[in-house]
Amino acid sequence: MLKRYPFVNIEARKAMLRKTIGDLRFLLWYAPHVSLRRDLPSLNALAAVEAAVRFGNFSQAARELDVAASAISRHIAQVEEWSGLQLFERRGRHVVVTSEGSAIAESVRAGFDDIARTIERLQREKNGRYVTIACTVDVGMNWLMPRYADIRAAMKDVEVRIITATSYANFDAPEIDLSIRFGDGKWPNMESALLIHESAYPAASEAFLQRYPESRNVRRAEDLLAFPLLELDQPDDPGLNWRRFLRSFGLHPDPKHMLRFPSHVMMLHSASRGDGIPLFWGGMHDRLIDDGQFIRIGDLRVETKLGFYAVGRDLGHEPVASVVRAMQAHESGTRVR
């Protein structure tokens, strides 16, 4: 069992979840033929249909469920007889999934996923009140961790756990109650609550100002083009980068004059050495200005309609709702009641 550290590797959590789902399928298969309702096939038969459709092959489905291929055929025949629908077209030794078969399998899969989520939720409730938050490493370091102690203090009897990843690919996993994502607030089958609007401004270290003392006189956006600019090497990211920032002022910078980095950590390290001017995100990097580690360059600032959101399946369910309120209250500067 994983220990309860604030940061837990998401791959380990995925492995634990796969084992839970595997155990669930084992129980479903070897349990007696019990129907949820009298007018439904057995869970064994439904599991066979889902696996056969997913693999498109009875033998592979049988290997996954650890039964004979003939058992898969019998269960599929049972569901076809019960439904009056043809789930597979038999073409010699091959089978082709029909649209009806795909629809039924998708429904069964959704049901299994819902069972897995319910078991996960009940286990959490049994083991105590806690909320698991997923975010990228950069968001965790620059936004969440500076607020982590205050959020935990506001939650009192709720344990807040953090999982970090390099992308949002696994943020929809059942064990994740809440994630922090950048975008327009719209994610399929998810609820969202705004934490901070996207805004960006140029900043630099004291080392840079000493190297380029004329940077203290920046007043216009075009003045920035005289200095080396630092940014993340993430061309598909919809957020503000130097190209989008300067285009809002009618400028078209030459990409060759920019130094790009694969992470915020590397970019900020280079900026602290005085190598160039990065873009800071409002609400994300403000503490670096407040602490005196960096200085704003001019009064230039760009805002967009995007932002960072708290995202989850049910943000109104406790204790998730309390964590979201704590995040928003900290950002607005109000006291959590």
DAQUI-V740840 format. One record per residue. RES is the residue in one small letter. SS is DSSP state (2 for helix, 1 for strand, 0 for the rest). PHI is phi in degrees with one decimal (NA if undefined). OMEGA is omega in degrees with one decimal (NA if undefined). Layout:
RES:SS:PHI:OMEGA  RES:SS:PHI:OMEGA
This chain:
m:0:NA:-179.2  l:0:-70.6:173.8  k:0:-76.0:-174.4  r:0:-89.9:174.0  y:0:-89.6:178.2  p:0:-57.0:178.6  f:1:-105.4:178.9  v:1:-125.8:179.7  n:1:-63.5:-174.5  i:2:-67.8:178.6  e:2:-66.2:177.3  a:2:-66.0:178.0  r:2:-65.2:177.8  k:2:-63.3:179.8  a:2:-62.8:178.5  m:2:-63.9:179.3  l:2:-66.2:178.7  r:2:-60.0:178.0  k:2:-65.3:178.8  t:2:-60.9:-180.0  i:2:-67.0:177.1  g:2:-62.1:176.8  d:2:-62.1:179.3  l:2:-62.7:179.9  r:2:-63.8:176.9  f:2:-59.9:-179.7  l:2:-65.5:179.6  l:2:-63.4:-176.2  w:2:-73.5:-172.8  y:2:-91.7:175.3  a:0:-68.0:176.1  p:0:-57.8:-178.8  h:0:-70.2:-178.8  v:0:-114.9:178.4  s:0:-91.8:175.9  l:0:-64.8:174.6  r:0:-139.7:-175.8  r:0:-65.6:-178.1  d:0:-97.1:176.2  l:0:-118.6:173.9  p:0:-66.7:178.5  s:0:-67.4:176.2  l:2:-62.8:177.6  n:2:-60.4:-178.6  a:2:-65.4:179.8  l:2:-66.1:177.7  a:2:-63.6:178.9  a:2:-64.9:178.8  v:2:-62.1:-178.1  e:2:-60.4:-178.3  a:2:-67.8:-178.8  a:2:-64.6:179.0  v:2:-69.0:-177.5  r:2:-64.0:-179.7  f:2:-87.0:-173.7  g:0:67.5:-174.2  n:0:-157.6:-177.3  f:2:-68.8:-177.3  s:2:-65.7:178.9  q:2:-66.3:176.5  a:2:-62.4:179.6  a:2:-64.4:179.0  r:2:-64.0:-179.8  e:2:-63.8:-177.4  l:2:-89.7:176.3  d:0:60.3:175.8  v:0:-135.3:177.5  a:0:-77.1:178.2  a:2:-60.5:178.6  s:2:-64.5:177.5  a:2:-67.4:176.6  i:2:-61.2:179.8  s:2:-60.7:-179.8  r:2:-62.9:-178.6  h:2:-66.1:179.1  i:2:-65.8:176.9  a:2:-61.7:178.4  q:2:-61.5:-179.2  v:2:-68.3:178.2  e:2:-64.1:178.7  e:2:-65.8:-179.7  w:2:-65.5:-174.5  s:2:-87.7:-174.0  g:0:73.8:-177.9  l:0:-118.8:175.4  q:0:-92.8:-177.3  l:0:-89.3:-179.9  f:1:-137.3:169.9  e:1:-96.9:179.3  r:1:-88.1:178.6  r:1:-124.6:-176.0  g:0:66.7:179.7  r:0:-88.7:-178.4  h:1:-110.6:176.2  v:1:-127.2:178.1  v:1:-125.4:-178.6  v:1:-69.3:175.3  t:0:-88.1:178.0  s:2:-63.6:177.9  e:2:-66.3:178.3  g:2:-63.2:178.8  s:2:-63.3:-178.7  a:2:-64.9:179.9  i:2:-66.2:-179.9  a:2:-62.2:179.2  e:2:-63.9:178.0  s:2:-66.0:177.7  v:2:-63.1:-179.5  r:2:-61.9:178.3  a:2:-63.4:178.1  g:2:-65.2:177.4  f:2:-61.7:179.1  d:2:-61.7:179.3  d:2:-65.9:177.0  i:2:-62.2:179.9  a:2:-62.0:179.1  r:2:-64.8:-180.0  t:2:-65.1:177.7  i:2:-61.4:179.1  e:2:-60.7:-179.7  r:2:-65.0:-179.6  l:2:-64.9:177.0  q:2:-64.9:177.9  r:2:-63.2:-178.9  e:2:-66.0:179.1  k:2:-70.3:-175.8  n:2:-83.3:179.2  g:0:127.9:-177.7  r:0:-84.4:174.9  y:1:-151.3:-179.9  v:1:-127.3:178.2  t:1:-100.8:-178.4  i:1:-110.3:176.2  a:1:-110.7:177.3  c:1:-158.5:174.9  t:1:-73.1:179.8  v:2:-59.8:-177.9  d:2:-64.1:178.7  v:2:-66.4:178.4  g:2:-60.7:-177.5  m:2:-74.6:-171.2  n:2:-91.5:-177.9  w:2:-119.6:-171.8  l:2:-73.2:-175.0  m:2:-63.0:175.3  p:2:-62.6:-179.5  r:2:-107.0:-170.1  y:2:-60.5:-177.8  a:2:-62.4:179.9  d:2:-66.5:179.7  i:2:-66.0:178.8  r:2:-65.1:178.9  a:2:-64.0:179.5  a:2:-69.8:-176.1  m:2:-82.9:177.2  k:0:57.9:-172.1  d:0:-90.4:179.7  v:0:-108.3:177.3  e:1:-84.3:180.0  v:1:-106.9:179.2  r:1:-111.5:-176.5  i:1:-124.2:173.7  i:1:-118.9:180.0  t:1:-113.4:178.4  a:1:-150.1:-180.0  t:0:-92.0:179.2  s:0:-150.8:179.8  y:0:-87.9:-169.1  a:0:-56.1:-175.1  n:0:-111.0:-176.4  f:0:-74.8:178.2  d:0:-91.6:-178.8  a:0:-60.7:-175.3  p:0:-58.6:-176.4  e:0:-77.1:179.5  i:0:-95.9:-178.8  d:0:-81.0:-169.9  l:1:-152.9:175.3  s:1:-133.2:176.9  i:1:-112.2:-174.7  r:1:-132.2:176.9  f:1:-101.1:178.3  g:1:165.3:-177.7  d:0:-98.9:178.7  g:0:88.9:-177.0  k:0:-116.8:174.8  w:0:-131.8:-176.0  p:0:-56.5:175.1  n:0:60.2:-179.7  m:0:-129.2:170.9  e:1:-100.6:-179.5  s:1:-142.2:177.1  a:1:-137.5:-177.0  l:1:-66.6:174.2  l:1:-103.6:177.3  i:1:-145.6:172.7  h:1:-72.6:177.4  e:1:-76.4:171.3  s:1:-149.4:-177.1  a:1:-143.2:178.7  y:1:-150.5:179.0  p:1:-78.6:178.3  a:1:-147.5:-179.2  a:1:-153.2:178.9  s:0:-85.4:176.3  e:2:-62.6:178.2  a:2:-61.8:178.4  f:2:-68.7:-179.4  l:2:-62.8:177.4  q:2:-72.2:179.5  r:2:-73.4:-179.7  y:0:-125.9:-176.3  p:2:-59.8:179.8  e:2:-69.3:178.7  s:2:-67.7:176.6  r:2:-68.2:-176.9  n:2:-100.7:179.6  v:0:-64.1:177.9  r:0:-125.6:-176.6  r:0:-115.6:-179.4  a:2:-61.3:-178.6  e:2:-65.1:176.8  d:2:-62.9:-177.8  l:2:-68.0:-177.1  l:2:-66.6:179.6  a:2:-83.0:-174.3  f:0:-124.0:175.0  p:0:-66.0:-177.8  l:1:-115.3:-178.5  l:1:-110.5:176.6  e:1:-155.2:178.4  l:1:-75.9:177.5  d:0:-89.6:-178.8  q:0:-135.9:-174.5  p:0:-63.7:-178.8  d:0:-88.7:178.5  d:0:-69.2:-178.5  p:0:-76.7:-176.6  g:0:-74.8:-179.2  l:0:-67.3:168.1  n:0:-127.2:-176.9  w:2:-62.2:-179.3  r:2:-62.0:-179.8  r:2:-69.7:179.8  f:2:-60.7:-176.0  l:2:-73.6:176.2  r:2:-64.3:177.8  s:0:-66.5:175.8  f:0:-105.4:178.5  g:0:79.3:-178.1  l:0:-107.5:179.4  h:0:-129.2:-175.1  p:0:-71.0:176.2  d:0:-84.3:-178.2  p:2:-57.7:-178.2  k:2:-65.8:-177.5  h:2:-90.0:-177.5  m:1:-112.8:174.4  l:1:-99.5:-175.6  r:1:-112.6:-176.2  f:1:-134.2:-178.8  p:0:-79.0:-179.1  s:0:-150.3:176.1  h:2:-62.1:-176.9  v:2:-58.1:-179.7  m:2:-67.4:-179.5  m:2:-65.1:-179.2  l:2:-67.8:177.1  h:2:-63.9:178.3  s:2:-64.1:179.8  a:2:-64.2:-179.9  s:2:-65.9:177.2  r:0:-78.3:179.9  g:0:89.9:-176.8  d:0:-77.8:-178.3  g:0:177.2:-177.7  i:1:-107.4:174.6  p:1:-92.9:169.6  l:1:-90.9:175.9  f:1:-100.7:175.9  w:1:-91.7:176.0  g:0:-60.7:-178.0  g:0:84.1:-179.3  m:0:-102.9:-176.0  h:0:-116.1:-176.5  d:2:-57.9:-178.1  r:2:-62.5:178.7  l:2:-69.2:174.3  i:2:-75.6:-178.5  d:2:-62.0:-179.3  d:0:-79.7:179.4  g:0:82.4:179.8  q:0:-74.4:178.5  f:0:-136.2:-178.9  i:1:-126.7:177.1  r:1:-64.9:177.0  i:0:-103.0:-178.7  g:0:67.9:180.0  d:0:-113.9:-177.2  l:0:-74.7:180.0  r:0:-157.5:177.9  v:1:-125.4:177.1  e:1:-119.0:178.3  t:1:-129.0:178.0  k:1:-91.5:177.6  l:1:-88.7:179.5  g:1:178.0:176.1  f:1:-99.5:-174.6  y:1:-125.5:165.2  a:1:-84.2:-172.9  v:1:-126.5:178.4  g:1:-164.6:-179.7  r:0:-71.7:-178.1  d:0:-146.0:-177.3  l:0:-73.4:179.4  g:0:-88.0:-178.1  h:0:-84.6:177.5  e:0:-78.7:5.1  p:0:-91.3:-179.7  v:2:-59.3:-177.9  a:2:-59.2:180.0  s:2:-68.4:178.1  v:2:-66.1:178.7  v:2:-62.1:178.5  r:2:-61.9:178.9  a:2:-64.3:177.9  m:2:-63.3:-177.7  q:2:-67.5:-179.9  a:2:-66.1:178.0  h:2:-62.2:-177.5  e:2:-70.2:-178.9  s:2:-86.7:178.1  g:0:83.8:179.1  t:0:-95.0:-179.5  r:0:-89.2:178.1  v:0:-77.7:-180.0  r:0:-105.6:NA
